[in-house]
Amino acid sequence: MLECMANLLQSMVGSSTLVRYAHMELAEPSIAQAFADCARDGATDVVAFPYMLSPGKHSTRDIPRMVAEVAREFPHVEYRVTAAFGMHEKLAEIVAERAGVPLVSPIDGGVARCWNPTGAVGACGDACVCSPASAVSRTERSAARS
């Protein structure tokens, strides 16, 4: 499935962006192999996206460490590791669609609102849409679309 998602994303972003997939463990290609392939294929900036629903040890510690280790072999390549999926209105739309439930109140993608019942910003970890870094990047993305 990960390979299928990579192919779908590649189709959506076009040929000017390299899309590769990797496994953290137990399967090939490894993170090190995929990073090296990107660098050999001409990438000068690698963005590693932990394809996980919520932030946890793998997405917040293990994957960033593994990417940093291989990145040392390619000092000319900039890199960053994003947060896991976390909270996003598109994920809620997919859940409703798969459940066959119509949306009565779609959420505008430019809205960064805390959905935690207590209002505790950051309760959903480093992928919280209301954390300062996420809120800024969502605002910048909205401004860039305008």
Backbone as ProteinMPNN parsed JSONL, in Angstrom:
{"seq_chain_A": "MLECMANLLQSMVGSSTLVRYAHMELAEPSIAQAFADCARDGATDVVAFPYMLSPGKHSTRDIPRMVAEVAREFPHVEYRVTAAFGMHEKLAEIVAERAGVPLVSPIDGGVARCWNPTGAVGACGDACVCSPASAVSRTERSAARS", "coords_chain_A": {"N_chain_A": [[0.814, -1.184, 0.0], [1.991, 1.22, 0.695], [3.723, 1.738, -1.42], [1.833, 2.096, -3.442], [0.595, 4.452, -2.51], [2.747, 6.21, -2.731], [3.047, 6.211, -5.515], [0.576, 7.337, -6.256], [0.8, 9.885, -5.05], [3.06, 10.824, -6.443], [1.976, 11.052, -9.0], [0.178, 13.103, -8.509], [1.786, 15.306, -7.733], [3.509, 15.68, -9.807], [6.218, 15.404, -12.227], [8.412, 16.997, -11.586], [9.018, 16.783, -8.973], [10.535, 14.461, -6.868], [9.251, 11.45, -5.665], [9.539, 9.113, -3.23], [9.282, 6.063, -1.409], [9.692, 4.568, 1.838], [10.586, 2.12, 4.288], [10.609, 1.842, 7.802], [11.578, -0.339, 9.135], [11.962, -3.901, 8.757], [11.161, -4.212, 6.071], [11.873, -3.539, 2.603], [12.249, -0.671, 0.468], [14.724, 0.617, 2.722], [14.852, 3.445, 4.986], [17.359, 4.618, 4.754], [18.171, 3.625, 2.234], [16.211, 4.762, 0.529], [16.602, 7.535, 0.944], [19.227, 7.803, 0.01], [18.806, 7.048, -2.668], [17.198, 9.191, -3.506], [19.028, 11.316, -3.258], [20.988, 10.476, -5.121], [19.445, 10.618, -7.389], [19.287, 13.274, -7.816], [18.061, 14.964, -5.948], [18.016, 17.841, -3.906], [16.875, 18.645, -1.677], [15.286, 16.972, 0.803], [12.276, 15.77, 2.006], [11.042, 14.064, 4.603], [8.253, 12.219, 5.331], [6.604, 10.905, 7.96], [4.513, 8.337, 7.567], [2.171, 7.998, 9.336], [-0.612, 7.869, 11.52], [-0.835, 9.173, 14.06], [1.33, 11.099, 16.223], [4.108, 9.498, 17.626], [6.595, 7.449, 19.251], [8.073, 6.397, 17.056], [7.609, 8.26, 14.949], [8.411, 10.665, 16.08], [10.926, 10.317, 17.209], [12.493, 7.983, 16.306], [12.384, 7.864, 13.399], [13.211, 10.555, 12.663], [15.861, 10.383, 13.71], [16.958, 8.276, 12.173], [16.831, 9.368, 9.597], [18.493, 11.593, 9.92], [20.916, 10.302, 10.382], [21.524, 9.03, 7.878], [21.546, 11.282, 6.303], [23.912, 12.547, 6.917], [25.734, 11.414, 5.224], [25.304, 12.717, 2.894], [26.008, 15.645, 2.596], [25.365, 17.797, 0.978], [22.674, 17.801, 0.669], [19.737, 19.169, 1.775], [17.441, 18.556, 4.453], [14.37, 17.568, 6.069], [12.099, 16.391, 8.563], [8.747, 15.78, 8.662], [5.841, 16.267, 10.789], [3.685, 13.604, 11.935], [0.511, 12.544, 10.461], [-1.574, 13.522, 12.244], [-4.065, 15.834, 13.345], [-6.419, 16.706, 10.936], [-8.638, 18.242, 8.709], [-9.188, 16.967, 6.275], [-8.674, 14.271, 6.812], [-10.779, 13.678, 8.555], [-12.887, 14.026, 6.776], [-12.413, 11.854, 5.061], [-12.868, 9.705, 6.816], [-15.638, 10.048, 7.32], [-16.599, 9.745, 4.687], [-15.826, 7.056, 4.088], [-17.385, 5.796, 5.974], [-19.829, 6.289, 4.984], [-21.294, 8.494, 5.685], [-22.857, 11.592, 5.359], [-21.351, 14.868, 5.123], [-22.325, 17.542, 7.085], [-21.377, 19.908, 7.962], [-18.874, 21.0, 6.526], [-15.362, 21.677, 6.999], [-13.44, 24.557, 6.598], [-10.306, 24.587, 5.064], [-8.447, 26.524, 5.881], [-8.814, 27.033, 8.515], [-7.575, 26.874, 11.736], [-8.21, 25.175, 14.441], [-8.649, 24.107, 17.782], [-9.634, 20.877, 18.57], [-9.742, 19.37, 20.796], [-11.589, 18.25, 23.574], [-11.15, 19.59, 26.0], [-9.9, 21.807, 25.183], [-7.188, 21.905, 25.195], [-4.491, 22.973, 23.747], [-2.2, 21.384, 21.66], [-2.583, 18.879, 22.661], [-2.797, 16.733, 20.986], [-0.25, 16.112, 20.258], [2.874, 16.562, 18.37], [1.796, 17.007, 15.915], [-0.317, 18.662, 16.098], [-2.746, 20.853, 14.893], [-3.103, 23.304, 15.995], [-0.861, 24.045, 17.334], [1.777, 26.426, 17.782], [3.74, 26.344, 15.62], [2.423, 24.798, 13.659], [0.1, 26.307, 13.264], [1.139, 28.677, 12.209], [2.317, 27.728, 9.824], [0.041, 26.781, 8.513], [-1.333, 29.169, 8.177], [0.467, 30.541, 6.545], [0.368, 28.853, 4.312], [-2.295, 29.231, 3.561], [-2.236, 31.945, 2.893], [-0.473, 31.861, 0.777], [-2.001, 30.537, -1.09], [-3.853, 32.419, -1.754]], "CA_chain_A": [[0.0, 0.0, 0.0], [2.864, 2.391, 0.745], [4.171, 1.976, -2.793], [0.684, 2.652, -4.167], [0.438, 5.847, -2.083], [3.837, 6.971, -3.338], [2.71, 6.378, -6.938], [-0.523, 8.306, -6.323], [1.348, 11.209, -4.749], [3.92, 11.209, -7.568], [1.073, 11.473, -10.067], [-0.461, 14.363, -8.128], [2.741, 16.42, -7.631], [4.191, 15.853, -11.082], [7.557, 14.842, -12.406], [9.477, 17.87, -11.101], [9.262, 16.388, -7.586], [10.773, 13.029, -6.691], [8.533, 10.831, -4.554], [10.025, 7.775, -2.928], [8.758, 5.563, -0.144], [10.665, 3.791, 2.604], [10.096, 1.459, 5.494], [11.48, 2.052, 8.938], [12.189, -1.625, 9.47], [11.309, -5.14, 8.329], [10.865, -4.288, 4.637], [12.699, -2.703, 1.738], [13.537, -0.049, 0.746], [14.899, 1.229, 4.037], [14.958, 4.905, 4.966], [18.696, 4.934, 4.225], [18.177, 3.37, 0.782], [15.364, 5.738, -0.171], [17.273, 8.836, 1.005], [20.364, 7.733, -0.918], [18.246, 7.064, -4.024], [16.786, 10.571, -3.79], [20.247, 12.112, -3.465], [21.602, 10.058, -6.384], [18.569, 11.029, -8.477], [19.379, 14.721, -7.983], [17.365, 15.762, -4.932], [18.843, 18.71, -3.075], [16.053, 18.887, -0.493], [14.489, 15.776, 1.065], [11.263, 15.899, 3.051], [10.598, 12.741, 5.044], [6.937, 12.29, 5.958], [6.232, 9.662, 8.631], [3.154, 7.985, 7.142], [1.544, 7.467, 10.536], [-1.757, 8.695, 11.88], [-0.589, 10.046, 15.202], [2.72, 11.158, 16.628], [4.542, 8.537, 18.625], [8.049, 7.283, 19.334], [8.677, 6.213, 15.734], [7.572, 9.475, 14.121], [9.046, 11.815, 16.729], [12.322, 10.053, 17.574], [13.211, 6.989, 15.506], [12.516, 8.266, 11.993], [14.143, 11.69, 12.547], [17.226, 9.919, 13.955], [17.399, 7.485, 11.027], [17.03, 10.286, 8.475], [19.69, 12.387, 10.217], [22.099, 9.445, 10.211], [21.857, 8.868, 6.459], [21.785, 12.61, 5.729], [25.333, 12.897, 7.109], [26.478, 10.921, 4.054], [24.971, 13.588, 1.767], [25.984, 16.986, 3.192], [24.823, 18.784, 0.031], [21.221, 17.643, 0.629], [18.955, 19.668, 2.914], [16.378, 17.611, 4.766], [13.537, 17.775, 7.249], [11.122, 15.337, 8.828], [7.492, 16.414, 9.055], [5.039, 15.601, 11.814], [2.75, 12.597, 11.428], [-0.74, 13.143, 9.992], [-2.206, 14.315, 13.297], [-5.426, 16.298, 13.096], [-6.598, 17.451, 9.693], [-10.032, 18.128, 8.251], [-9.288, 16.001, 5.17], [-8.768, 12.938, 7.403], [-12.156, 13.524, 9.043], [-13.72, 13.841, 5.578], [-12.224, 10.478, 4.589], [-13.575, 8.821, 7.752], [-17.067, 10.169, 7.04], [-16.856, 9.149, 3.368], [-15.73, 5.603, 4.201], [-18.509, 5.339, 6.799], [-21.07, 6.564, 4.263], [-22.022, 9.531, 6.418], [-22.655, 12.884, 4.693], [-20.877, 16.004, 5.913], [-23.294, 18.627, 7.171], [-20.614, 21.124, 8.25], [-17.471, 20.872, 6.102], [-14.45, 22.623, 7.631], [-12.553, 25.279, 5.691], [-8.92, 24.202, 5.282], [-7.637, 27.587, 6.457], [-9.169, 27.207, 9.92], [-6.809, 26.096, 12.703], [-9.008, 25.2, 15.659], [-8.407, 22.968, 18.662], [-10.796, 20.007, 18.695], [-9.673, 18.656, 22.061], [-12.735, 18.682, 24.388], [-10.737, 20.503, 27.067], [-9.269, 22.967, 24.569], [-5.748, 21.843, 25.48], [-3.71, 23.064, 22.521], [-1.048, 20.509, 21.683], [-2.939, 17.591, 23.25], [-2.635, 15.658, 19.996], [1.17, 15.931, 19.965], [3.582, 17.493, 17.499], [1.043, 17.218, 14.687], [-1.497, 19.467, 16.446], [-2.915, 21.978, 13.968], [-3.162, 24.562, 16.742], [0.425, 24.397, 17.928], [2.264, 27.632, 17.099], [4.401, 26.069, 14.336], [1.414, 24.349, 12.699], [-0.802, 27.408, 12.956], [1.856, 29.592, 11.314], [2.471, 27.149, 8.495], [-1.279, 26.743, 7.881], [-1.624, 30.542, 7.775], [1.316, 30.835, 5.391], [-0.164, 28.115, 3.174], [-3.526, 29.897, 3.133], [-1.845, 33.206, 2.244], [0.167, 31.523, -0.501], [-3.053, 30.14, -2.027], [-4.677, 33.593, -2.103]], "C_chain_A": [[0.869, 1.265, 0.0], [3.384, 2.745, -0.647], [3.045, 2.578, -3.632], [0.472, 4.122, -3.801], [1.53, 6.714, -2.693], [3.555, 7.218, -4.819], [1.589, 7.388, -7.125], [0.001, 9.716, -6.091], [2.23, 11.707, -5.89], [3.08, 11.722, -8.724], [0.482, 12.853, -9.775], [0.517, 15.541, -8.112], [3.542, 16.639, -8.905], [5.64, 15.407, -11.058], [8.686, 15.746, -11.911], [9.82, 17.602, -9.624], [9.475, 14.889, -7.534], [9.963, 12.537, -5.496], [9.061, 9.416, -4.406], [9.404, 7.338, -1.612], [9.842, 4.735, 0.531], [9.968, 3.158, 3.797], [11.107, 1.683, 6.603], [12.241, 0.777, 9.281], [11.392, -2.75, 8.82], [10.999, -5.259, 6.844], [11.79, -3.335, 3.887], [11.784, -1.82, 0.894], [13.56, 0.574, 2.146], [14.929, 2.757, 3.875], [16.307, 5.308, 4.369], [18.755, 4.729, 2.715], [17.385, 4.427, 0.033], [16.012, 7.121, -0.177], [18.422, 8.865, 0.004], [19.883, 7.752, -2.366], [17.835, 8.48, -4.421], [18.012, 11.434, -4.103], [20.904, 11.762, -4.8], [20.764, 10.486, -7.591], [18.479, 12.544, -8.617], [18.662, 15.567, -6.957], [18.363, 16.595, -4.145], [18.13, 19.053, -1.771], [15.155, 17.67, -0.312], [13.541, 16.064, 2.221], [10.78, 14.499, 3.38], [9.28, 12.913, 5.793], [6.621, 10.954, 6.623], [4.752, 9.36, 8.356], [2.454, 7.245, 8.285], [0.449, 8.424, 10.962], [-1.443, 9.665, 13.012], [0.881, 10.034, 15.581], [3.001, 10.143, 17.733], [6.045, 8.419, 18.541], [8.692, 7.153, 17.957], [8.724, 7.518, 14.949], [8.292, 10.657, 14.756], [10.508, 11.593, 17.087], [13.041, 9.164, 16.575], [13.441, 7.442, 14.065], [13.407, 9.504, 11.848], [15.605, 11.284, 12.769], [17.763, 9.16, 12.749], [17.674, 8.373, 9.814], [18.301, 11.11, 8.695], [20.966, 11.569, 10.01], [22.486, 9.317, 8.74], [22.171, 10.217, 5.816], [23.239, 13.038, 5.879], [26.182, 12.442, 5.923], [26.28, 11.816, 2.828], [24.882, 15.037, 2.257], [25.426, 18.064, 2.267], [23.293, 18.747, -0.033], [20.604, 18.181, 1.924], [17.877, 18.63, 3.205], [15.572, 18.091, 5.967], [12.581, 16.596, 7.358], [9.865, 16.031, 9.321], [6.874, 15.691, 10.242], [4.189, 14.52, 11.139], [1.462, 13.304, 10.988], [-1.376, 14.038, 11.051], [-3.64, 14.659, 12.939], [-5.47, 17.082, 11.786], [-8.017, 17.197, 9.186], [-10.194, 17.121, 7.115], [-9.373, 14.569, 5.7], [-10.178, 12.675, 7.924], [-13.12, 13.324, 7.87], [-13.623, 12.414, 5.057], [-12.959, 9.494, 5.5], [-15.079, 8.86, 7.474], [-17.424, 9.511, 5.706], [-16.845, 7.625, 3.44], [-16.885, 5.017, 5.007], [-19.844, 5.557, 6.105], [-21.93, 7.614, 4.936], [-21.777, 10.874, 5.731], [-22.144, 13.952, 5.656], [-21.953, 17.076, 5.921], [-22.601, 19.962, 7.451], [-19.155, 20.932, 7.837], [-16.63, 21.978, 6.738], [-13.552, 23.238, 6.565], [-11.112, 24.947, 6.047], [-8.053, 25.28, 5.888], [-7.876, 27.795, 7.936], [-8.299, 26.308, 10.792], [-7.531, 26.225, 14.033], [-8.696, 23.966, 16.48], [-9.699, 22.175, 18.822], [-10.763, 19.176, 19.965], [-10.813, 19.161, 22.947], [-12.371, 19.668, 25.495], [-10.123, 21.781, 26.503], [-7.774, 23.022, 24.788], [-4.96, 21.818, 24.178], [-2.46, 22.211, 22.665], [-1.346, 19.131, 22.242], [-2.751, 16.433, 22.269], [-1.185, 15.547, 19.519], [1.726, 16.931, 18.97], [2.871, 17.747, 16.182], [-0.218, 18.047, 14.941], [-1.596, 20.681, 15.52], [-2.945, 23.316, 14.685], [-1.858, 24.919, 17.432], [0.969, 25.59, 17.154], [2.897, 27.359, 15.738], [3.383, 25.65, 13.291], [0.499, 25.49, 12.3], [-0.141, 28.391, 11.998], [1.937, 28.997, 9.917], [1.133, 27.043, 7.788], [-1.651, 28.132, 7.385], [-0.815, 30.899, 6.538], [0.814, 30.121, 4.151], [-1.424, 28.781, 2.643], [-3.201, 31.183, 2.386], [-1.239, 32.928, 0.867], [-0.867, 31.119, -1.546], [-3.858, 31.321, -2.519], [-4.089, 34.376, -3.23]], "O_chain_A": [[0.514, 2.263, -0.627], [3.47, 3.92, -1.003], [3.285, 3.474, -4.442], [0.2, 4.946, -4.675], [1.263, 7.835, -3.125], [3.798, 8.315, -5.322], [1.637, 8.205, -8.043], [-0.316, 10.635, -6.847], [2.158, 12.877, -6.264], [3.432, 12.717, -9.358], [0.31, 13.668, -10.681], [0.128, 16.662, -8.44], [4.186, 17.677, -9.062], [6.201, 15.081, -10.012], [9.827, 15.291, -11.825], [10.798, 18.136, -9.101], [8.685, 14.127, -8.092], [9.994, 13.152, -4.43], [9.029, 8.624, -5.348], [9.04, 8.179, -0.789], [10.78, 4.264, -0.112], [8.911, 3.604, 4.242], [12.315, 1.71, 6.364], [13.409, 0.822, 9.67], [10.26, -2.542, 8.384], [10.602, -6.335, 6.398], [12.404, -2.445, 4.475], [10.642, -2.199, 0.634], [12.529, 0.998, 2.669], [15.019, 3.275, 2.763], [16.38, 6.239, 3.566], [19.318, 5.554, 1.995], [17.842, 4.935, -0.991], [15.977, 7.811, -1.196], [18.576, 9.823, -0.754], [20.495, 8.41, -3.207], [18.095, 8.915, -5.542], [18.029, 12.182, -5.082], [21.33, 12.655, -5.532], [21.297, 10.693, -8.68], [17.703, 13.053, -9.425], [18.654, 16.792, -7.081], [19.428, 16.109, -3.764], [18.708, 19.672, -0.877], [14.344, 17.368, -1.188], [13.955, 16.542, 3.278], [10.181, 13.826, 2.541], [9.203, 13.66, 6.768], [6.393, 9.964, 5.928], [3.862, 10.048, 8.855], [2.187, 6.046, 8.208], [0.563, 9.637, 10.787], [-1.758, 10.851, 12.92], [1.595, 9.073, 15.296], [2.205, 9.973, 18.656], [6.699, 9.194, 17.843], [9.748, 7.738, 17.714], [9.748, 7.851, 14.353], [8.738, 11.56, 14.047], [11.258, 12.555, 17.254], [14.088, 9.544, 16.05], [14.568, 7.406, 13.572], [14.286, 9.512, 10.986], [16.493, 11.791, 12.084], [18.905, 9.376, 12.342], [18.643, 8.152, 9.088], [19.09, 11.301, 7.77], [21.971, 12.085, 9.521], [23.656, 9.479, 8.394], [22.975, 10.287, 4.887], [23.747, 13.807, 5.062], [27.232, 13.024, 5.651], [27.003, 11.688, 1.839], [23.787, 15.596, 2.323], [25.052, 19.14, 2.734], [22.683, 19.571, -0.714], [20.91, 17.707, 3.018], [17.449, 17.907, 2.305], [16.033, 18.907, 6.765], [12.297, 15.903, 6.38], [9.911, 16.788, 10.291], [7.341, 14.625, 10.643], [4.003, 14.531, 9.923], [1.341, 14.521, 11.128], [-1.683, 15.197, 10.774], [-4.341, 13.87, 12.306], [-4.674, 17.993, 11.558], [-8.519, 16.074, 9.235], [-11.241, 16.484, 7.008], [-10.063, 13.736, 5.113], [-10.71, 11.578, 7.754], [-14.062, 12.538, 7.967], [-14.627, 11.826, 4.657], [-13.598, 8.559, 5.019], [-15.721, 7.813, 7.402], [-18.428, 8.805, 5.605], [-17.747, 6.972, 2.915], [-17.314, 3.89, 4.763], [-20.875, 5.074, 6.571], [-23.151, 7.624, 4.777], [-20.626, 11.265, 5.535], [-22.462, 13.941, 6.846], [-22.439, 17.473, 4.862], [-23.174, 21.023, 7.204], [-18.292, 20.725, 8.69], [-17.123, 23.079, 6.985], [-12.977, 22.532, 5.737], [-10.735, 25.019, 7.216], [-6.974, 24.958, 6.385], [-7.224, 28.634, 8.558], [-8.292, 25.092, 10.599], [-7.468, 27.272, 14.679], [-8.499, 22.886, 15.923], [-10.737, 22.736, 19.171], [-11.657, 18.361, 20.194], [-10.998, 20.372, 23.07], [-13.198, 20.493, 25.885], [-9.854, 22.726, 27.245], [-7.154, 24.067, 24.591], [-4.782, 20.759, 23.576], [-1.747, 22.3, 23.665], [-0.452, 18.287, 22.296], [-2.567, 15.288, 22.681], [-0.926, 14.945, 18.477], [1.152, 17.996, 18.744], [3.291, 18.608, 15.409], [-1.092, 18.12, 14.078], [-0.639, 21.443, 15.383], [-2.823, 24.36, 14.045], [-1.754, 25.978, 18.051], [0.649, 25.75, 15.976], [2.614, 28.083, 14.784], [3.462, 26.096, 12.146], [0.156, 25.63, 11.127], [-0.787, 28.885, 11.073], [1.659, 29.682, 8.933], [1.08, 27.2, 6.569], [-2.219, 28.273, 6.302], [-1.34, 31.488, 5.593], [0.822, 30.69, 3.059], [-1.612, 28.89, 1.431], [-3.818, 31.482, 1.363], [-1.468, 33.674, -0.085], [-0.658, 31.324, -2.741], [-4.482, 31.251, -3.578], [-4.658, 35.387, -3.641]]}, "name": "protein", "num_of_chains": 1, "seq": "MLECMANLLQSMVGSSTLVRYAHMELAEPSIAQAFADCARDGATDVVAFPYMLSPGKHSTRDIPRMVAEVAREFPHVEYRVTAAFGMHEKLAEIVAERAGVPLVSPIDGGVARCWNPTGAVGACGDACVCSPASAVSRTERSAARS"}
